[in-house]
Amino acid sequence: MKVQRMGRTASTKVKSSGLLAGILAAAVALGGCSAMGTGTGIGTGTALSSSFLLSEDVREDIHKTEALLLDGQVLPMPLDEQIDAEDILAILDGKMYFNRKQGFYVAAIEGEEAGESSLSQLIGKQATVVSGNGRKALYSEGMSVFLYDIESRVSKEVPVVLEHTEGVDETPGRRLYESDVQFGDAEGRYVIVNKGMGEIDVTDTATDTVKTIRLKEFAGDSYGYAHNFKVVQNELYVPLAIGSGQLEDLYKVNLDSLKAEPVLVSADLYLGAYQPLADGKLLFAGQFSGEDGVFLYDPAIKYCTTLIGATDTDPYRHNYSFSLSPDEKHILIQNLVNEEVTIADLRDGKLENKRTVIKGYKLFALIWLLASWNPDSQSVNVKLAYEGGGSSIEKVEGIVKLSTSK
């Protein structure tokens, strides 16, 4: 598949110092911050493991070279107790949704009610994930998946087809793990269950219709995949590695016909974070044609535009990641080399009004794992923005609210 390249936009080209580039390259080679899904080899229906963490020594060295900048409102944590990063599932509309040992909770972090007095238990089970709009949550019991409506506080079981599935472990007492269950969309309508061995169930909770996708039917016998599925306009997007060790292809499967077609397949593509857009284009981070950056691809004309990037040919290193607002008009871009986060408007295929909002802070994961956009798209909350730059990697000591306008 031939993809034409468009020239660079007016965005400033990033120049990383040799010291920082060397630091990050060494860390990635040792498993510090790996690209999506490079953890295992390719086999029959291999679910590739993922690591999105920067190692402690790399963060320390990067931190020492940068002056601290935090252009946003630091919000207090609602409890005196420390909360693990992985237990904070969403932060939006002035509330934080998180797990404790006793179950799934919500607490206010803004306004007069902010603080421990606002703490409320939603369910007595730990949730797996919260939808992007903050209205739905998922939790599991054994091999059963439940959809929880946060507003009405009502749960319902999600239909999943587990019987007689080839290669799927049906051992009594087996349970679904967090990585097995996710939402396919921000509204929480589509629930995706990875059953292993390349079989994925997609449940439309509006109709309780279940579709089973068998990846080997179009990927062959040698492939790998990551748990980074998305449903957009009734199509399931699946990043795949076919016959190689890299996640370099993106396919989509029509949920009515179950027919698959390539979205972006290229020999010089290494796909990281991605987001299909409402206009049919594809926003993605990774490597393409000798550059590492954030790109906008138009499949209708097979054109790829570099929004921001730097020359890099190391297939085990991604220098950039991003998080897109719900209205697709604003974007957070994380530069992993110099530990910098910028916010910009995305208009007509270009970045405008770009400004740095975080620099020199220890963001130990990729930005799309740290950011929760408010539904109005006017601000975004980022966890792990450590006030003063110091904390362990497991605990969250601060949340910063970033505005899309100055």
MARVEX-379962 format. One record per residue (C-alpha): residue in one letter; x, y, z. Coordinates in Angstrom, 3 decimals. Layout:
{A, {X, Y, Z}}
...
REM end
This chain:
{M, {0.000, 0.000, 0.000}}
{K, {1.558, 3.298, -1.061}}
{V, {0.943, 6.308, 1.118}}
{Q, {1.897, 9.776, -0.039}}
{R, {3.471, 12.224, 2.363}}
{M, {2.515, 15.837, 2.737}}
{G, {4.995, 18.416, 3.930}}
{R, {5.430, 19.446, 7.537}}
{T, {2.990, 21.943, 8.976}}
{A, {4.098, 25.147, 10.607}}
{S, {4.702, 23.304, 13.859}}
{T, {8.195, 23.624, 15.307}}
{K, {10.431, 20.667, 14.710}}
{V, {11.661, 19.176, 17.980}}
{K, {15.409, 18.983, 18.476}}
{S, {16.418, 16.725, 21.339}}
{S, {19.832, 16.998, 22.930}}
{G, {22.232, 14.128, 22.524}}
{L, {22.193, 13.553, 26.287}}
{L, {18.433, 13.164, 26.534}}
{A, {18.204, 11.132, 23.355}}
{G, {20.867, 8.796, 24.666}}
{I, {19.170, 8.513, 28.051}}
{L, {15.816, 7.595, 26.538}}
{A, {17.303, 5.264, 23.958}}
{A, {19.107, 3.329, 26.665}}
{A, {16.000, 3.155, 28.814}}
{V, {13.840, 1.864, 26.015}}
{A, {16.378, -0.771, 25.045}}
{L, {16.142, -2.012, 28.636}}
{G, {12.364, -1.964, 28.697}}
{G, {11.847, 1.537, 30.131}}
{C, {9.269, 2.945, 27.709}}
{S, {8.333, 0.540, 24.986}}
{A, {6.071, 1.052, 22.037}}
{M, {2.649, -0.509, 22.147}}
{G, {2.670, -4.268, 22.057}}
{T, {6.322, -5.168, 21.610}}
{G, {6.462, -7.354, 24.689}}
{T, {6.121, -10.789, 23.097}}
{G, {6.831, -12.510, 19.851}}
{I, {4.279, -13.246, 17.193}}
{G, {2.320, -16.444, 17.388}}
{T, {-1.130, -17.748, 16.652}}
{G, {-3.415, -15.117, 18.113}}
{T, {-0.774, -13.685, 20.429}}
{A, {-2.099, -10.932, 22.677}}
{L, {0.929, -8.682, 22.872}}
{S, {1.900, -7.324, 26.266}}
{S, {2.392, -3.585, 26.595}}
{S, {4.550, -1.267, 28.665}}
{F, {3.946, 2.461, 28.759}}
{L, {6.179, 3.378, 31.706}}
{L, {9.366, 5.394, 31.934}}
{S, {11.947, 3.835, 34.231}}
{E, {12.829, 5.702, 37.438}}
{D, {16.437, 6.520, 36.511}}
{V, {15.377, 7.980, 33.158}}
{R, {12.770, 10.209, 34.796}}
{E, {15.331, 11.396, 37.352}}
{D, {17.902, 12.290, 34.681}}
{I, {15.367, 14.046, 32.473}}
{H, {13.926, 15.891, 35.467}}
{K, {17.328, 17.303, 36.453}}
{T, {17.817, 18.902, 33.044}}
{E, {14.512, 20.788, 32.885}}
{A, {13.005, 23.775, 34.661}}
{L, {9.588, 22.999, 36.124}}
{L, {6.493, 24.388, 34.423}}
{L, {2.868, 23.685, 35.295}}
{D, {0.406, 25.967, 33.520}}
{G, {-2.842, 24.880, 35.128}}
{Q, {-4.881, 24.603, 38.293}}
{V, {-3.599, 22.033, 40.777}}
{L, {-6.567, 20.265, 42.358}}
{P, {-6.320, 18.643, 45.796}}
{M, {-6.727, 14.943, 46.288}}
{P, {-10.069, 14.170, 47.969}}
{L, {-8.642, 11.826, 50.626}}
{D, {-5.713, 11.918, 53.010}}
{E, {-4.797, 8.378, 51.990}}
{Q, {-2.561, 7.852, 48.973}}
{I, {-4.234, 6.389, 45.894}}
{D, {-2.515, 4.183, 43.348}}
{A, {-2.403, 5.583, 39.843}}
{E, {-4.122, 2.541, 38.362}}
{D, {-7.026, 2.920, 40.802}}
{I, {-7.990, 6.373, 39.497}}
{L, {-10.231, 5.544, 36.539}}
{A, {-11.555, 8.981, 35.550}}
{I, {-11.468, 12.638, 36.579}}
{L, {-14.120, 14.854, 35.019}}
{D, {-16.780, 17.420, 35.843}}
{G, {-15.135, 18.124, 39.177}}
{K, {-15.297, 14.498, 40.356}}
{M, {-12.822, 11.682, 40.678}}
{Y, {-13.889, 8.061, 40.114}}
{F, {-11.608, 5.520, 41.727}}
{N, {-11.271, 2.112, 43.334}}
{R, {-10.566, 1.284, 46.957}}
{K, {-10.361, -2.177, 48.485}}
{Q, {-14.036, -1.940, 49.435}}
{G, {-15.305, -1.079, 45.949}}
{F, {-15.820, 1.718, 43.417}}
{Y, {-16.096, 5.303, 44.714}}
{V, {-16.638, 8.899, 43.647}}
{A, {-15.534, 12.096, 45.395}}
{A, {-15.639, 15.794, 44.519}}
{I, {-12.317, 17.515, 43.837}}
{E, {-13.717, 20.940, 42.913}}
{G, {-16.286, 23.274, 44.460}}
{E, {-17.591, 23.662, 47.979}}
{E, {-18.195, 19.931, 48.386}}
{A, {-14.622, 18.948, 47.519}}
{G, {-12.928, 16.683, 49.992}}
{E, {-13.451, 13.520, 51.993}}
{S, {-16.969, 14.549, 53.074}}
{S, {-18.109, 14.059, 49.463}}
{L, {-16.880, 10.458, 49.322}}
{S, {-19.569, 8.031, 48.161}}
{Q, {-19.406, 4.326, 47.377}}
{L, {-21.069, 3.537, 44.048}}
{I, {-20.795, -0.255, 44.119}}
{G, {-19.188, -2.814, 46.385}}
{K, {-17.023, -4.142, 43.542}}
{Q, {-13.943, -2.598, 41.995}}
{A, {-14.631, -1.227, 38.520}}
{T, {-12.460, -2.056, 35.532}}
{V, {-12.935, 1.092, 33.477}}
{V, {-15.083, 4.240, 33.245}}
{S, {-16.407, 5.469, 29.900}}
{G, {-14.911, 8.622, 28.447}}
{N, {-18.013, 10.676, 29.209}}
{G, {-18.075, 9.484, 32.825}}
{R, {-21.548, 7.957, 32.671}}
{K, {-20.848, 4.215, 32.574}}
{A, {-18.475, 1.771, 34.258}}
{L, {-17.639, -1.900, 33.829}}
{Y, {-16.894, -4.538, 36.422}}
{S, {-16.653, -8.312, 36.318}}
{E, {-17.483, -11.271, 38.518}}
{G, {-15.784, -14.462, 37.413}}
{M, {-16.522, -14.740, 33.691}}
{S, {-19.479, -12.341, 33.829}}
{V, {-19.270, -8.678, 32.815}}
{F, {-21.571, -5.985, 34.195}}
{L, {-22.394, -2.497, 32.898}}
{Y, {-23.003, 0.055, 35.640}}
{D, {-24.929, 3.281, 34.971}}
{I, {-23.305, 5.853, 37.266}}
{E, {-26.222, 8.300, 37.188}}
{S, {-29.013, 5.799, 37.898}}
{R, {-26.730, 3.457, 39.908}}
{V, {-28.193, 0.449, 38.132}}
{S, {-26.201, -2.543, 36.867}}
{K, {-26.991, -5.006, 34.103}}
{E, {-25.104, -8.030, 32.841}}
{V, {-23.441, -7.658, 29.464}}
{P, {-24.101, -10.566, 27.072}}
{V, {-20.868, -12.357, 26.203}}
{V, {-20.505, -15.527, 24.133}}
{L, {-18.072, -17.775, 26.005}}
{E, {-19.434, -21.241, 25.342}}
{H, {-17.678, -23.542, 22.889}}
{T, {-15.090, -20.969, 21.910}}
{E, {-12.034, -22.661, 20.443}}
{G, {-8.979, -22.329, 22.645}}
{V, {-10.692, -20.199, 25.302}}
{D, {-10.034, -21.255, 28.874}}
{E, {-13.328, -22.279, 30.494}}
{T, {-11.734, -23.664, 33.663}}
{P, {-14.112, -23.370, 36.627}}
{G, {-13.185, -20.372, 38.745}}
{R, {-11.418, -18.553, 35.914}}
{R, {-11.992, -14.795, 35.908}}
{L, {-11.738, -12.027, 33.370}}
{Y, {-8.853, -9.651, 33.982}}
{E, {-8.820, -5.874, 33.569}}
{S, {-7.058, -6.111, 30.237}}
{D, {-9.763, -8.454, 28.936}}
{V, {-12.605, -5.919, 29.218}}
{Q, {-12.888, -2.382, 27.856}}
{F, {-15.231, 0.145, 26.327}}
{G, {-14.989, 0.610, 22.589}}
{D, {-16.308, 4.181, 22.621}}
{A, {-16.461, 7.255, 24.863}}
{E, {-20.216, 6.885, 25.418}}
{G, {-19.917, 3.392, 26.864}}
{R, {-22.298, 1.817, 24.365}}
{Y, {-19.913, -0.840, 23.045}}
{V, {-18.243, -3.318, 25.388}}
{I, {-15.274, -5.318, 24.118}}
{V, {-14.188, -8.589, 25.719}}
{N, {-10.923, -10.158, 24.625}}
{K, {-11.410, -13.908, 25.050}}
{G, {-7.905, -14.857, 23.960}}
{M, {-6.693, -16.860, 20.989}}
{G, {-7.619, -13.986, 18.687}}
{E, {-11.345, -14.011, 19.518}}
{I, {-13.030, -10.768, 20.521}}
{D, {-16.641, -10.175, 21.502}}
{V, {-18.174, -6.773, 20.764}}
{T, {-21.472, -6.159, 22.559}}
{D, {-23.785, -3.312, 21.592}}
{T, {-25.400, -2.635, 24.984}}
{A, {-28.179, -0.596, 23.358}}
{T, {-29.485, -3.746, 21.634}}
{D, {-27.630, -6.483, 23.589}}
{T, {-26.307, -7.773, 20.274}}
{V, {-23.015, -9.681, 20.444}}
{K, {-20.644, -10.034, 17.508}}
{T, {-17.632, -12.354, 17.705}}
{I, {-14.565, -11.338, 15.708}}
{R, {-12.058, -14.090, 14.842}}
{L, {-8.880, -12.354, 13.797}}
{K, {-7.321, -15.396, 12.117}}
{E, {-10.062, -15.297, 9.485}}
{F, {-8.383, -12.296, 7.879}}
{A, {-4.976, -12.139, 9.573}}
{G, {-3.881, -15.724, 8.918}}
{D, {-2.081, -17.991, 11.357}}
{S, {0.823, -15.715, 12.320}}
{Y, {-0.230, -12.460, 13.934}}
{G, {-0.297, -10.500, 17.167}}
{Y, {-2.610, -7.819, 18.507}}
{A, {-2.830, -5.265, 21.288}}
{H, {-5.751, -4.572, 23.622}}
{N, {-6.320, -1.151, 22.060}}
{F, {-9.618, -1.592, 20.249}}
{K, {-11.989, 1.196, 19.248}}
{V, {-15.500, 1.233, 17.787}}
{V, {-16.291, 4.159, 15.494}}
{Q, {-19.321, 4.324, 13.205}}
{N, {-20.136, 0.635, 13.667}}
{E, {-16.602, -0.508, 12.841}}
{L, {-14.104, -2.174, 15.151}}
{Y, {-10.525, -0.903, 14.774}}
{V, {-7.786, -3.444, 15.519}}
{P, {-3.994, -2.809, 15.534}}
{L, {-2.290, -5.923, 14.168}}
{A, {1.167, -7.299, 13.662}}
{I, {1.031, -9.774, 10.801}}
{G, {4.096, -11.910, 10.175}}
{S, {6.515, -9.510, 11.891}}
{G, {7.458, -8.287, 15.345}}
{Q, {5.930, -4.822, 15.078}}
{L, {2.441, -3.377, 15.346}}
{E, {2.559, -1.784, 11.934}}
{D, {-0.931, -2.286, 10.524}}
{L, {-4.392, -1.003, 11.401}}
{Y, {-7.527, -2.828, 10.260}}
{K, {-11.230, -2.215, 10.764}}
{V, {-14.047, -4.778, 10.889}}
{N, {-17.613, -3.912, 9.951}}
{L, {-19.825, -5.080, 12.802}}
{D, {-22.701, -5.966, 10.478}}
{S, {-20.916, -7.937, 7.766}}
{L, {-17.879, -8.884, 9.919}}
{K, {-15.721, -8.170, 6.883}}
{A, {-12.299, -6.627, 7.488}}
{E, {-10.373, -4.106, 5.459}}
{P, {-7.049, -2.313, 5.999}}
{V, {-7.085, 1.271, 7.232}}
{L, {-3.358, 1.925, 7.172}}
{V, {-0.807, -0.672, 6.093}}
{S, {2.712, 0.386, 5.196}}
{A, {6.157, -1.166, 5.442}}
{D, {7.581, 1.953, 7.129}}
{L, {4.785, 2.410, 9.671}}
{Y, {5.118, 1.698, 13.394}}
{L, {1.767, 2.439, 15.024}}
{G, {1.413, 3.749, 18.571}}
{A, {-1.623, 5.625, 19.885}}
{Y, {-4.387, 6.214, 17.338}}
{Q, {-7.853, 7.752, 17.049}}
{P, {-10.243, 7.487, 14.071}}
{L, {-11.936, 10.857, 13.520}}
{A, {-15.532, 11.701, 12.673}}
{D, {-14.542, 12.919, 9.189}}
{G, {-12.947, 9.563, 8.314}}
{K, {-9.340, 10.615, 8.887}}
{L, {-6.951, 8.914, 11.289}}
{L, {-4.891, 10.650, 13.959}}
{F, {-1.973, 8.562, 15.167}}
{A, {1.358, 8.695, 16.939}}
{G, {4.317, 6.505, 16.089}}
{Q, {6.842, 6.266, 13.299}}
{F, {6.231, 6.793, 9.630}}
{S, {8.615, 7.318, 6.728}}
{G, {11.648, 7.927, 8.935}}
{E, {9.943, 10.308, 11.338}}
{D, {8.666, 9.841, 14.863}}
{G, {5.724, 12.072, 15.706}}
{V, {1.991, 12.701, 15.540}}
{F, {0.389, 12.320, 12.121}}
{L, {-2.934, 12.893, 10.372}}
{Y, {-3.801, 10.370, 7.680}}
{D, {-6.531, 10.774, 5.081}}
{P, {-7.432, 7.310, 3.714}}
{A, {-9.590, 8.804, 0.956}}
{I, {-6.551, 10.273, -0.800}}
{K, {-3.862, 8.231, 1.001}}
{Y, {-2.124, 11.349, 2.312}}
{C, {-0.292, 11.561, 5.618}}
{T, {0.517, 14.921, 7.211}}
{T, {3.105, 15.362, 9.953}}
{L, {1.592, 17.505, 12.706}}
{I, {4.722, 17.409, 14.851}}
{G, {7.745, 15.163, 14.696}}
{A, {11.459, 14.535, 14.651}}
{T, {13.716, 12.307, 12.584}}
{D, {14.059, 8.934, 14.290}}
{T, {14.551, 5.439, 12.973}}
{D, {14.718, 3.501, 16.251}}
{P, {11.751, 1.078, 16.037}}
{Y, {11.741, 0.531, 19.808}}
{R, {11.296, 4.184, 20.737}}
{H, {8.326, 6.482, 20.480}}
{N, {9.038, 10.124, 21.211}}
{Y, {5.438, 11.342, 21.138}}
{S, {1.998, 10.478, 22.425}}
{F, {-1.303, 12.373, 22.475}}
{S, {-4.780, 12.681, 23.954}}
{L, {-7.627, 14.141, 21.883}}
{S, {-10.622, 16.101, 23.209}}
{P, {-14.157, 14.701, 22.740}}
{D, {-15.039, 17.345, 20.128}}
{E, {-11.770, 16.583, 18.249}}
{K, {-10.782, 20.276, 18.325}}
{H, {-8.054, 20.197, 20.984}}
{I, {-5.088, 17.934, 21.571}}
{L, {-2.523, 17.248, 24.285}}
{I, {0.840, 16.182, 22.877}}
{Q, {3.507, 14.609, 25.072}}
{N, {7.147, 14.797, 24.077}}
{L, {8.786, 11.906, 25.900}}
{V, {12.330, 13.043, 25.171}}
{N, {12.229, 16.337, 27.048}}
{E, {9.320, 15.486, 29.384}}
{E, {7.060, 18.173, 27.948}}
{V, {3.313, 18.377, 27.348}}
{T, {1.798, 20.929, 24.992}}
{I, {-1.827, 21.765, 24.270}}
{A, {-3.028, 22.972, 20.872}}
{D, {-6.064, 23.469, 18.685}}
{L, {-6.499, 21.015, 15.807}}
{R, {-7.954, 22.909, 12.846}}
{D, {-7.981, 22.019, 9.162}}
{G, {-5.257, 19.438, 9.630}}
{K, {-2.903, 21.806, 11.467}}
{L, {-1.875, 22.582, 15.026}}
{E, {-2.680, 26.124, 16.107}}
{N, {-2.179, 28.112, 19.329}}
{K, {0.296, 25.545, 20.599}}
{R, {1.667, 26.214, 24.091}}
{T, {3.579, 24.260, 26.699}}
{V, {1.532, 23.429, 29.808}}
{I, {3.694, 20.851, 31.626}}
{K, {7.455, 20.570, 31.591}}
{G, {9.913, 18.827, 33.867}}
{Y, {7.309, 16.899, 35.867}}
{K, {7.472, 13.143, 36.333}}
{L, {4.734, 11.856, 34.092}}
{F, {5.586, 8.186, 34.223}}
{A, {3.057, 6.995, 31.608}}
{L, {1.815, 8.024, 28.198}}
{I, {-0.528, 11.003, 28.212}}
{W, {-3.594, 9.146, 26.946}}
{L, {-3.437, 7.042, 30.111}}
{L, {-3.133, 10.117, 32.338}}
{A, {-5.662, 12.530, 30.824}}
{S, {-9.425, 12.763, 31.394}}
{W, {-11.140, 15.360, 29.224}}
{N, {-14.189, 17.135, 30.571}}
{P, {-17.225, 16.545, 28.317}}
{D, {-17.313, 20.185, 27.131}}
{S, {-13.764, 19.788, 25.755}}
{Q, {-12.744, 23.103, 27.331}}
{S, {-10.419, 21.562, 29.914}}
{V, {-8.613, 18.338, 30.692}}
{N, {-7.507, 16.793, 33.988}}
{V, {-4.119, 15.093, 34.150}}
{K, {-3.192, 12.765, 36.991}}
{L, {0.376, 12.291, 38.131}}
{A, {1.286, 15.945, 37.721}}
{Y, {3.483, 15.962, 40.796}}
{E, {3.597, 19.315, 42.522}}
{G, {7.259, 20.109, 43.035}}
{G, {8.233, 17.244, 40.779}}
{G, {8.689, 14.586, 43.432}}
{S, {6.780, 11.392, 44.188}}
{S, {6.936, 7.660, 43.766}}
{I, {5.642, 6.263, 40.493}}
{E, {2.760, 4.393, 42.091}}
{K, {0.947, 7.119, 44.030}}
{V, {-0.902, 10.187, 42.786}}
{E, {-0.252, 13.323, 44.816}}
{G, {-1.814, 15.892, 42.537}}
{I, {-4.184, 16.487, 39.648}}
{V, {-3.747, 19.418, 37.292}}
{K, {-6.625, 20.945, 35.354}}
{L, {-5.469, 22.367, 32.033}}
{S, {-7.542, 24.816, 30.012}}
{T, {-7.700, 24.763, 26.227}}
{S, {-7.621, 28.589, 26.228}}
{K, {-4.978, 30.828, 27.752}}
REM end
